[in-house]
C-alpha cells in the first residue's frame, strides 16, 4: 500500500489542479485575515480573541455569513477539495488501462483504494493545516495576543473534525468514480450532491419548516455540511450555546459567559458521531464495490 500511497501523493503534488487548490487556500487565508482585521477591532477585547480570527464575518457585504472562515469551509472549500481529489481516482485508471496493469502486478486490490483514499486525506490535511497556521501566524502578529491552551486545543479539535468531514467527500467522490466510468458523469454527480447538501437542503428546510423551527432544524441535520458547520461554530465560538437557530425569547435566558471546552464537546458530540458514521459508511461501500468489481484490460 505504501507504494500506491507514494505514487498518488506524487501525482497530486505535481498536478496543476493541486497547485490551483493551494493558491485558493492562500486566497481564502487572505480574505479571512481581512475579515478578522475589520471585525475584531469593533468586537472588544473580551472572550477568546484568537479564535475570532476564524469566526469573524466580513462586514458590510451581502451574505456576510458566507465569508466566515468556518461557513466557507463547510459549504464550499472542503467539499470541492474532496470532489477534486477523488472524482477520477478509479475511472481514470480504468479508462487509461493502468488499473488492469497494476492489478497484474503482485499488489493487493485493497491497497489501491486504501492508498488513493489516504493520499486524498493527506493532501486535504496539509491544505487545512496550512490555512489554519497562516491565519493564526499572521493574526498573532496583527492582534498581539497569544492563544491560550484551550484555544489551541479547540483549533486542534476543529482540524480533526475537518479531516473527518473531508473524508466523507473524498469517499463519496471515489464511490462515484467506482460506479461511473465517465469522468464527466462522476464529477457532475458529485457536484449535484454537494449542491443538494449545501443549498438544496436549506431550501427544503425553509419550505417544510416555515411554521416549526424544530422541523427546520431536523431537516438541516440530514446534511453533513450543516452538521459540520454547526459543530465547527460551537467549537471555535464558545459563546454558541446550542446548535441550530434559537428564538429571541430563548436568548434572553442565556448567560453571556462562554461554554467550557467540556461543555462544547458535549454539545457537538451528536454531530461528530453522525459525521464520523456516514464517512465510514461511505468509504466502506466504496471499498466493498471496488473489491467486487471486475477489472479487465481494455
N, C-alpha and C positions, 0 to 999 in steps of 0.2 A: 504493500500500500504506500510505503514511503516514496517509492519511485514514481508512482502515479501522482502523489501529492506534490513532489518537487517539479514534475513536468507541468502540472496545472498551475502552480504558482509562477513558474517561469513564463507560461503563456499569458497569464493575467498581467504580470508586471511589465511585460514587453509589448502589450497590446495598446492600440490607440484609444480604445474605449476606457481602459483603466486610467490613462493619462487625463482624459476628459473628466472622469469621475473625481480624481484628485483635485483638478482645477475647480470643479464645482464645490468640493469640500472647502477650499480656501475662500471661495466666493461667499459661501454660507457663513464661514467664520467672520469675514469682514462685515457682512450685514448684521450678524448677531452682536459684534462688538460695537457697531454704530448704534444699534438699538439700545444696548445697555448703557452706552455713554450718554444718550439722550434721556433715558428713563430713570437711571439711578440718581441723577442729580436732584430730581424732584420727589424722590421716594423717601428721603430721610436716611438716617444712619442707624435705624433700629432693625433688629432681627438678623437673619442670615444674609449679610450684604453680598458675600462672594457668590452665593447661589443665584442671586438676582442677575448675574451675568448670563445665565442660561434661561431665565424665565421672563425677562423684561420684554414687553412688546414695543414695536416701533410706533411712535406717537404721530398722530396727525395724518394717517393714511387710511383709506378704506380697507376693511377686512384686516385690521391690525393683528388679530389673533393668529393669522396665518404666518406672520413674520416672527412669531415667537419661536425660539430655537426648538423647544420641545414639540410644539404642534407641527412645525415644518418637518421635523424628523419623522414624526409618526404618520403624517398624511402624505408626504411626498418622497423625501430623500431615501429613507431606509427601504421602502417598498421598491423604488426604482432601482436601487443598488442590487437588491435581491433578484429582481427580474433580469437585469442585465447580466448578472453573474451566472444565472442558471438556465435561461430560456433555450440555449443551444448546447447545453452540456452533453447530451446524449445524441440527439438527432443530427448535430453537425458531424460528429464522429461517424455516425452510421451512413450519412449521405456521401461522405468523402471516402468511405471504405476503410478508414483506420481502425474502427471499432472491431471489425472481424479480424484484422491483423493482430490487434492487441490480444484478443481472445485466443488466437492461435499460439500465443506465447505462454510460458509457464506462469501465468498470472491468474490469481483467483478473481472470479467475476465480481464478488462483493468489494474487492479492493478498488475497482474502477469507480463505482458510485460513491463509496466512502471517501476516496481521495478527492473526487470532484466536489463533494459536499464540504469537506473540511477545508479545502482550498478557498472556497467561497466564504466560509466563516472567517478564515484568517484575514482575507482581504477586507471584508467588512469590518472586522475588529480593528485593523490598522487604521482604516479611514475614520472610524468613530473615536478611537483613542487620539488620533492626530487632531481632530476637530476640537475635542474637549481640552486637550493640552494647549492648543494655540489660543483658544478663547480664554482659558484660565491664566496662561502666561502673560498675555497682553493685558487682560483685565486686572491682574495683580499689580502691574505697573501703573495702570490707569487709576484704580481706586486706592491703592496703597494699603490695602487691608489683607492680611494673610488669612487663608482659610483655616477654620478650626478643625479639630479632629473629626467632629461629627459631620461637617460639610464634606470632608474628604471621603468619609465612609458613604455618605449619601451619593456622591458622584460615582464612586466605585459600584454601588448597587445599581445605579442607573445604567452604567456601561454593561453590566451583566444582563440586565433586563433588555437592553438594546440588542445584544448579541442573540438572545433567545427570540426576540421579535424578528430580527433579520434572518434567523434560521428558518422561521416559518415561511418567509417569502422565497428564500433560496430553495427550500424543499418543495414549495408549490410550483416554482418555475421549472425545477428539474422534473417534477411529475408530468407537467405538460410536455417537456422535452422527450420524455419516455413514451407518452401516449401518442404524440403527434409527430409525424415525420417531417412536416414542413416547418421551416424556421419562422416564416411569416405567421402561420397559424398559431404557433406556440407563443410567440410574443403578443399577438393580438388577444389570445385568451387570457394571458397573464395580466395584460393591461386592463382588460374588461373586469377581471376580478378585483384589481386594485381600485378602479373607479367605483365599483359596487361597494366595496368595504369603506372607501374614503368618503364618498359623497352620496352614492345611491342609498345607503342605509340611513343616512341623515334625512334624506327626502322622505323615505318610507316612514321613519320615526315621526317626522313632523306631520305627515298626513294621517297616521293612525293614532298618534298620541296628542292630538290637539286639546282634548279635554282631560287627559290623565297624564300627569308628569311621571307617574310610575310606569305606565305603558311606554312612554317616550324613552325612558332610561333603559327599560328592559330590552327594547328593540336595538338600541345602540350597543348593548353588551354582546350582540351577535357578531360584531365587527372587531377583529383583532386590532385594527388601527385605533379604534376608540378605547379599547381596553388598555392598550399601551399608552395612549396619550393621557388618559385619566390617571393611571398609576404613576406615570412619569411626573406629572404635575404635582401629585401628592408627595413624591419623594424629594423633588427639588424645590418645592414651595411648601414648607411645613405649615403655613397658615391655612392650607386646604384642610377642612375638617371632614369632608365627605366626598365621595366620588359621584359625579353627576351634577345636575342642576338643583339648586335649592331655592326656596322661596324667600322673599324679604322677611316674612314672619319668622322663619326658622333662623335666619341670620341674626335676628335681634336677640336670640337667646344664646348665641355662640360667644365664647370668650375669645378675645383677640390674641391670646398667647399662642405661639406656635406649638404644634404637636412634637412630642419627643420622637426620637428615632424608632423606639419600640412601637409606639402608637401608630406611626406612619407605616411600619412594616405590617402591622395587623390590618391596617386599612387597605393596603394594596395586595394582601395575600391572596384573596379570591381571584383578582385579575392575573396575578403572577402564575398561579397554578393552572388557570384556564389557558393562558397563552402557552405555557410550557407543554401542556397536554396536547393542544392542537398542533404544535410544532413537531412533537414526537410522532403523532399520528400521521401527519403529512409526509414526513420523511420515511416512516415505516411503510406506508402504502407505496411510495416511490421505490423503496428497496425491494419489496416483495414483487412488484410488477417487473422490475428490471431483472431480478433473479429468474423469473419465469419466462421472460421474453425470449423468443427465438432470434438468434443473431446469425445471419448468413452473409457470405460475401456477395457483393453486388456485381 
